[in-house]
Amino acid sequence: MTTVWLVDRQFDSKGLVRLTYATEDGERMHTKELAEQRLVTGDGVTAGREVEENALGESPADEIERFATEASKMAAEHDLDDRV
């Protein structure tokens, strides 16, 4: 398992939320889509997650630095299961 941290949250016009989690070095990422309504009625969004290595993809080259900065900040300020 690999620890990843929330680095981006995007809402679309269809009521979906795309959550992007990344490793602290910003090199690898994991995305999760869920219905916007689940943010209200579900468990919410956590600062970090543990994911299988095969669920990780390479981060876009132009996002690695930003993802690393955001992931490191989340790791320093939150526990893995903090709701954010």
N, C-alpha and C positions, 0 to 999 in steps of 0.2 A: 504494500500500500504506500501511496505517496501523498503527502500533505500539500494541499493547494489552498490559496487564499482568494477571496473575492476581490476582483480588480475592475469589474465593469458590470453595469446593469443597464439593459436597453429595453424599452417598451416599444411594441409595434402597434399598428392601427387595428390589428385583429384581436387585441386583448392578450397577447403573449408577452412574456418577459424572458429575455435571454440573459442568463447569468454566466459570466465568464470568470473562472477561477484560474489562477496561475501559480506555478512554483515560485519560490522566493527569488530565484535567479531570472525569472521571466521567460525562460527558454521553452517551457512546456505549459500547455493550457488544457482546460476541460470546460466544456460548455454544457449548460443545462437549460432547457426551455420548459416553462410551465405557464399555466393560465394565470393571468393577473389576479383573478379572484382567489386563487390559492394563497397568495401573499396575505390576504386578509383572513381567510378561514383555515388555512393550514398551519404548519409549524413555523412559517416565516422563512427567512433567509439567514443562513449562518455565515459567520466571518470566514470560516474555513471548512474544509471537508477532507476526508481520506478517500482517495480513489485508487482503483486498480491501475497499474502501470499501463495496461493496454487501453485504458480509457483516456489517455493523454495524447494530445497532438502537439505538433510544433507550433509555437507562437509565430504570427507574422513578423518578419524581420523589423518592420517599422514600429512594432508595438512592444518589443522585448524590453526596452529601457523603461517605458511607462509601466508595463506589467510588473517588472522587478521592483520599481519604486512603490507602487500601490500594494503589492503583496507583502513587501517588507514592512510597510507602515501598518497594515492590518495585523500582521504577526506580532508586531511590537505592542500594539494597542489592545488586542483582543485575544480571548481564548478561542479555540477552534469552534466551540459550540455556542458562542455569543450570538444573539440575534442582532442583525444589523439592518 
